[in-house]
Amino acid sequence: MSNQTNSGLDLVLLGAPGSGKGTQAKQLSQQLELQHVATGDLFRENLKNNTELGQLAKTFMDKGELVPDDVTQKMVKERLSRPDISNGFILDGFPRTLPQAEALTEILKGLDRKLKGVLYINVSDEEIVQRLSGRLICRSCQTPFHLEFNPPAKEGECDSCGGELYQRDDDNPKTVHNRLDTYHKQTSPLINYYKTMGVLAEIKGEGDMDAITDEMMKVVRKL
Ligand code: AMP
């Protein structure tokens, strides 16, 4: 794709909750020296700091629903306006609706940047439910584990940083079901949206995590 803007390597990771966006974004952002911008993490950070935004977001997150577009877009616009994204960024969990995708195009236009690619990680619903129901996350560095498929060496403790592992409030069966429903209704139309724009690459998201990272790196190198 040609590029006559200020852009660095500006990428979006698309996929259902639990498809591995966070895990892969972490790997790719380290290897490519990009900023990892995860809207879910930004909301959780706000909640931890007890901000008004965090309190508002919680009412939607607890139900497995999306935080309203205007609120989310404002937060992303502020984040992408910081100088640390000059080299490029990986958006994880944004956009999640068509209006958000349109807003992203506008935000980037205002910054004289342009999306280089959208990597869609495709994972079946059955696998998503299995993954989320046993997921544990590190409170300090957000590294995910799984009780059955990827348990930590020491119970309750992160292998990477020693932080405390916890189960996210919204990783309970009822909320997982609602989040998947929300994904299919509101987010999956973005697959076609970005396909039509000619920026979509699909990656099979089941199997060995490192092999998936390698596959994604191959795709990114061709952008
Ligand atoms: P995640 O960590 O990406 O699974 O996001 C957790 C929750 O944060 C979601 O279920 C939503 O309630 C909220 N959230 C994250 N990103 C967005 C977004 N782009 N738009 C609206 N809500 C979001």
Boltz pocket constraint, residues with backbone or C-beta under 6 A from the ligand:
constraints:
  - pocket:
      binder: B
      contacts: [[A, 17], [A, 39], [A, 40], [A, 41], [A, 43], [A, 57], [A, 60], [A, 61], [A, 62], [A, 64], [A, 65], [A, 66], [A, 67], [A, 68], [A, 72], [A, 92], [A, 93], [A, 94], [A, 95], [A, 96], [A, 100], [A, 170], [A, 179]]
      max_distance: 6.0
